[in-house]
Amino acid sequence: MNEFDWIEWINKKAGPAPKGWIGIGDDAAVIPGLLKKDIVISTDAIVEGVDFDQFVRPEQAGRKALAINLSDIAAMGARPEAFLMTLGVPPSWKKNKLQRFICGVFQLAKEYRVHCIGGDMSSAQQFFCSITILGSAPQKGVILREGAKPGDLILVTGDLGGSIRKKHYAFTPRVKEGMWLAQNVMPSALMDVSDGLAQDLMHILKASRCAARLELNQVPMSKDAINIHSALSDGEDFELLMTMSRRNYAGLLRKWNRAFPHVSLTSIGVMMKGSPQIEYCFEGIAQKNFKVGPGFQHFS
């Protein structure tokens, strides 16, 4: 199959664009009326040998390519609407393998009702897939990393650690949860955990100009996590990390448990006054010699 055969095949897999939209087939896509709301845009890529290997099936890798972008939209409390996909394909990727990868993308796209409206294909030395995703902001506005205040509780969804065993390609993007938070109880700060809890919490601390006290005994560990260090720094958990006023927590938890009975929401610490740094405690006692790995870094 040549490039244009692939475009036609992808177009059929993507399905028709919603009524009034202009999708695959022109030089650019058109989403009418979306400017009535703020547009949320993010982009992320996966590369063979970096983000997945030969032990991950092509359809699983395709799912991951879209899922990591959905997680970025969830981290803003936004609704995903559409995406563009660029593929770099080496000679080693034969027709069936590439078809399986693309089917993995579109199976998840169908589940979250997000539409592929264009993209590009190129030959490459190493396989990669880059996705740019567009979403619509919630009515009350997006939730940023910079709103946390001293005294706010630190909360996380799900459990953490051991992602390399399966979760990094089989996680559930917390889109519904992020939208629910934006509509019901606005967190003061929100992001997803992609590079490890400790490293990502530091992003909130720097943006909000606060310090934090983290209770190690409260961090929810995955059954695949080797130890607490794994839960803090493995990365690719793609859970939601947030801060919230203490007075809103009890009411939030009751509503959350009704809305998401199978997704835990755990309080793991508190924001403090001070320069951005994390004080690690165990049952309230500071662990001064506790050291945490750096989390995932592309260029270390």
PLY file of the C-alpha trace (Angstrom):
ply
format ascii 1.0
element vertex 300
property float x
property float y
property float z
element edge 299
property int vertex1
property int vertex2
end_header
0.00 0.00 0.00
1.28 3.48 -0.86
0.74 6.64 1.18
-2.59 7.48 -0.41
-3.89 3.93 -0.04
-3.08 4.21 3.66
-4.84 7.56 3.94
-7.95 6.07 2.37
-7.77 3.04 4.66
-7.36 5.26 7.74
-10.22 7.46 6.56
-12.52 4.44 6.46
-11.38 3.33 9.91
-11.88 6.81 11.33
-15.45 6.89 10.07
-17.44 9.94 9.05
-16.83 13.19 10.86
-19.75 14.61 12.88
-22.33 16.57 10.93
-20.97 19.95 9.82
-17.33 19.05 10.44
-14.73 18.79 7.69
-12.39 15.91 8.44
-9.88 13.83 6.52
-9.60 14.67 2.82
-8.85 18.39 2.69
-5.73 20.39 3.48
-7.05 21.20 6.95
-9.90 20.15 9.19
-12.76 22.38 10.32
-14.71 22.09 13.57
-17.58 24.57 13.40
-18.67 26.38 16.54
-15.89 25.09 18.79
-14.61 28.64 19.32
-17.72 29.34 21.43
-15.70 27.62 24.16
-12.01 27.81 24.98
-10.07 25.18 23.05
-7.69 22.92 24.94
-4.83 21.55 22.79
-2.12 19.05 23.64
0.32 16.87 21.73
2.31 13.80 22.67
4.24 11.14 20.80
5.29 7.56 21.32
8.46 6.10 19.83
9.27 2.43 19.33
12.08 1.40 21.66
11.36 4.28 24.05
7.65 4.12 24.89
6.97 0.53 23.88
8.96 -2.53 22.79
8.46 -5.85 21.01
6.60 -7.28 24.01
3.76 -4.77 23.54
1.33 -5.75 20.80
0.81 -3.16 18.01
-2.83 -2.58 18.98
-1.75 -1.98 22.59
0.84 0.56 21.43
-1.80 2.26 19.28
-4.14 2.48 22.24
-1.37 4.04 24.31
-0.64 6.66 21.64
-4.15 8.09 22.00
-4.58 7.33 25.71
-1.65 9.51 26.81
-3.18 12.43 24.93
-6.62 11.79 26.44
-4.94 11.86 29.85
-3.55 15.35 29.14
-7.05 16.58 28.31
-8.40 14.93 31.47
-5.76 16.75 33.50
-7.37 20.06 32.51
-10.92 18.93 33.30
-11.76 19.26 29.60
-13.78 17.20 27.12
-11.80 15.59 24.24
-13.28 16.38 20.83
-10.91 15.49 17.98
-7.33 14.59 17.13
-4.77 14.58 14.34
-2.31 11.70 13.96
1.13 11.68 12.32
2.86 8.35 11.67
6.51 7.70 10.89
6.79 4.17 9.50
10.04 2.22 8.95
10.35 -0.63 6.40
10.20 -3.21 9.21
6.58 -2.29 9.90
4.63 -4.36 7.40
1.00 -3.80 6.42
-0.61 -6.04 9.07
1.44 -4.61 11.93
0.59 -1.02 11.03
-3.09 -1.87 10.58
-3.16 -3.42 14.05
-1.56 -0.29 15.54
-4.10 2.01 13.87
-7.00 -0.21 14.94
-5.77 0.15 18.53
-5.96 3.94 18.17
-9.47 3.90 16.73
-10.88 1.37 19.16
-10.07 3.76 22.02
-11.22 6.76 19.95
-14.62 5.13 19.55
-14.83 4.44 23.29
-14.23 8.11 24.13
-16.14 9.51 21.14
-13.17 11.48 19.91
-12.76 11.89 16.16
-9.67 11.65 13.94
-9.83 14.62 11.56
-6.48 14.42 9.78
-2.75 13.96 10.10
0.25 12.84 8.05
2.37 9.81 7.19
6.06 9.56 6.40
8.77 6.96 6.03
11.12 6.89 9.01
14.12 5.04 10.42
12.24 4.30 13.64
8.50 3.99 14.17
6.73 6.86 15.90
3.21 8.17 16.28
2.52 11.78 17.22
-1.01 12.84 18.13
-2.35 16.35 18.57
-5.62 16.39 20.49
-8.21 19.13 20.81
-10.74 19.49 23.58
-13.37 21.93 24.79
-12.85 23.63 28.13
-15.37 23.14 30.95
-17.90 25.90 31.56
-16.14 27.04 34.74
-12.76 27.09 33.03
-9.81 24.71 32.87
-7.99 23.59 36.02
-4.30 24.53 36.11
-1.29 23.49 38.17
-0.83 26.90 39.75
-3.85 27.23 42.05
-2.79 25.19 45.09
-2.62 27.00 48.45
-1.05 26.18 51.83
-3.46 23.97 53.77
-4.91 22.30 50.68
-5.02 18.52 50.72
-3.10 16.53 48.09
-5.20 13.80 46.46
-4.56 11.13 43.86
-6.83 8.74 41.96
-6.21 5.02 41.63
-2.91 3.44 42.65
0.70 4.02 41.68
3.84 2.14 40.67
4.78 -0.93 38.63
3.56 0.60 35.37
6.19 -1.21 33.28
4.46 -4.53 33.91
1.25 -3.56 32.10
-0.30 -0.28 33.16
1.76 1.94 30.87
-0.18 0.63 27.86
-3.42 -0.57 29.49
-4.37 2.32 31.79
-7.74 4.06 31.75
-7.49 7.77 30.90
-9.35 9.63 33.67
-11.39 11.72 31.24
-14.75 11.16 32.95
-13.21 11.84 36.33
-11.53 15.05 35.16
-14.73 16.37 33.61
-16.68 15.44 36.74
-14.26 17.33 38.96
-14.52 20.44 36.77
-18.31 20.32 36.86
-18.82 19.43 40.53
-15.95 20.30 42.89
-13.19 22.33 41.25
-9.75 21.28 42.55
-7.37 24.15 43.21
-4.74 22.43 41.03
-4.78 19.39 38.76
-2.44 17.37 36.53
-1.84 13.77 35.50
0.91 11.54 36.86
3.04 10.65 33.85
6.64 10.99 35.08
6.23 9.77 38.66
4.30 11.14 41.63
7.28 12.85 43.28
8.45 14.58 40.10
4.94 15.60 39.02
4.00 16.91 42.47
7.03 19.19 42.19
5.47 20.70 39.05
2.43 21.73 41.10
4.65 23.06 43.90
6.70 25.19 41.52
3.64 26.52 39.68
1.81 27.26 42.95
4.91 28.44 44.88
4.27 26.12 47.80
5.90 23.25 49.67
4.27 19.92 50.53
4.23 17.27 53.24
3.67 13.80 51.76
2.57 10.90 53.97
4.33 7.80 52.64
2.00 5.41 54.47
-1.00 6.91 52.65
0.34 6.64 49.08
-1.81 4.03 47.28
0.53 1.40 45.86
-0.27 -0.84 42.92
0.07 -4.58 43.42
2.82 -4.37 40.77
4.80 -1.72 42.66
8.03 -3.13 44.09
8.09 -0.72 47.03
7.21 2.86 47.97
10.05 4.16 45.78
8.37 2.44 42.83
5.06 4.12 43.64
6.74 7.54 43.82
8.96 7.43 40.77
8.08 4.69 38.24
5.92 7.05 36.17
3.35 6.33 33.47
0.59 5.80 36.00
-1.64 8.38 34.28
-3.71 8.93 37.39
-4.96 12.39 38.39
-3.04 14.36 41.00
-4.90 17.28 42.56
-5.08 19.67 45.47
-8.24 20.78 47.21
-9.44 22.85 50.14
-9.76 20.71 53.25
-13.28 21.95 53.92
-14.47 20.52 50.60
-12.88 17.10 51.03
-15.54 15.20 53.01
-18.35 16.28 50.70
-16.23 15.54 47.65
-15.40 12.04 48.84
-19.07 11.11 49.36
-19.99 12.34 45.89
-16.90 10.73 44.33
-17.64 7.30 45.79
-21.14 7.42 44.34
-19.94 8.60 40.92
-16.83 6.36 40.69
-17.23 3.37 43.02
-14.35 1.50 41.35
-11.82 4.35 41.30
-10.23 5.27 44.62
-9.49 8.87 45.64
-6.85 9.08 48.35
-5.57 11.94 50.47
-1.77 11.63 50.58
-0.54 14.91 52.04
-0.97 18.63 52.49
0.35 21.78 50.88
2.57 23.95 53.07
4.04 27.44 53.05
7.60 27.55 51.77
9.79 27.08 48.74
8.94 24.16 46.42
10.12 21.01 48.18
8.57 17.82 49.54
8.86 16.71 53.15
8.37 12.95 53.35
6.68 11.61 56.48
5.61 8.21 57.78
2.64 8.32 60.14
3.34 11.99 60.76
7.06 11.57 61.51
9.48 13.30 59.11
11.83 10.91 57.27
14.86 13.16 56.88
17.03 10.56 55.14
14.37 9.39 52.71
15.55 9.73 49.10
13.41 9.46 45.95
14.49 8.63 42.43
14.19 11.33 39.77
11.24 9.77 37.94
11.17 9.33 34.18
13.33 11.69 32.13
13.78 11.52 28.36
17.17 13.23 28.34
19.00 12.21 31.51
0 1
1 2
2 3
3 4
4 5
5 6
6 7
7 8
8 9
9 10
10 11
11 12
12 13
13 14
14 15
15 16
16 17
17 18
18 19
19 20
20 21
21 22
22 23
23 24
24 25
25 26
26 27
27 28
28 29
29 30
30 31
31 32
32 33
33 34
34 35
35 36
36 37
37 38
38 39
39 40
40 41
41 42
42 43
43 44
44 45
45 46
46 47
47 48
48 49
49 50
50 51
51 52
52 53
53 54
54 55
55 56
56 57
57 58
58 59
59 60
60 61
61 62
62 63
63 64
64 65
65 66
66 67
67 68
68 69
69 70
70 71
71 72
72 73
73 74
74 75
75 76
76 77
77 78
78 79
79 80
80 81
81 82
82 83
83 84
84 85
85 86
86 87
87 88
88 89
89 90
90 91
91 92
92 93
93 94
94 95
95 96
96 97
97 98
98 99
99 100
100 101
101 102
102 103
103 104
104 105
105 106
106 107
107 108
108 109
109 110
110 111
111 112
112 113
113 114
114 115
115 116
116 117
117 118
118 119
119 120
120 121
121 122
122 123
123 124
124 125
125 126
126 127
127 128
128 129
129 130
130 131
131 132
132 133
133 134
134 135
135 136
136 137
137 138
138 139
139 140
140 141
141 142
142 143
143 144
144 145
145 146
146 147
147 148
148 149
149 150
150 151
151 152
152 153
153 154
154 155
155 156
156 157
157 158
158 159
159 160
160 161
161 162
162 163
163 164
164 165
165 166
166 167
167 168
168 169
169 170
170 171
171 172
172 173
173 174
174 175
175 176
176 177
177 178
178 179
179 180
180 181
181 182
182 183
183 184
184 185
185 186
186 187
187 188
188 189
189 190
190 191
191 192
192 193
193 194
194 195
195 196
196 197
197 198
198 199
199 200
200 201
201 202
202 203
203 204
204 205
205 206
206 207
207 208
208 209
209 210
210 211
211 212
212 213
213 214
214 215
215 216
216 217
217 218
218 219
219 220
220 221
221 222
222 223
223 224
224 225
225 226
226 227
227 228
228 229
229 230
230 231
231 232
232 233
233 234
234 235
235 236
236 237
237 238
238 239
239 240
240 241
241 242
242 243
243 244
244 245
245 246
246 247
247 248
248 249
249 250
250 251
251 252
252 253
253 254
254 255
255 256
256 257
257 258
258 259
259 260
260 261
261 262
262 263
263 264
264 265
265 266
266 267
267 268
268 269
269 270
270 271
271 272
272 273
273 274
274 275
275 276
276 277
277 278
278 279
279 280
280 281
281 282
282 283
283 284
284 285
285 286
286 287
287 288
288 289
289 290
290 291
291 292
292 293
293 294
294 295
295 296
296 297
297 298
298 299
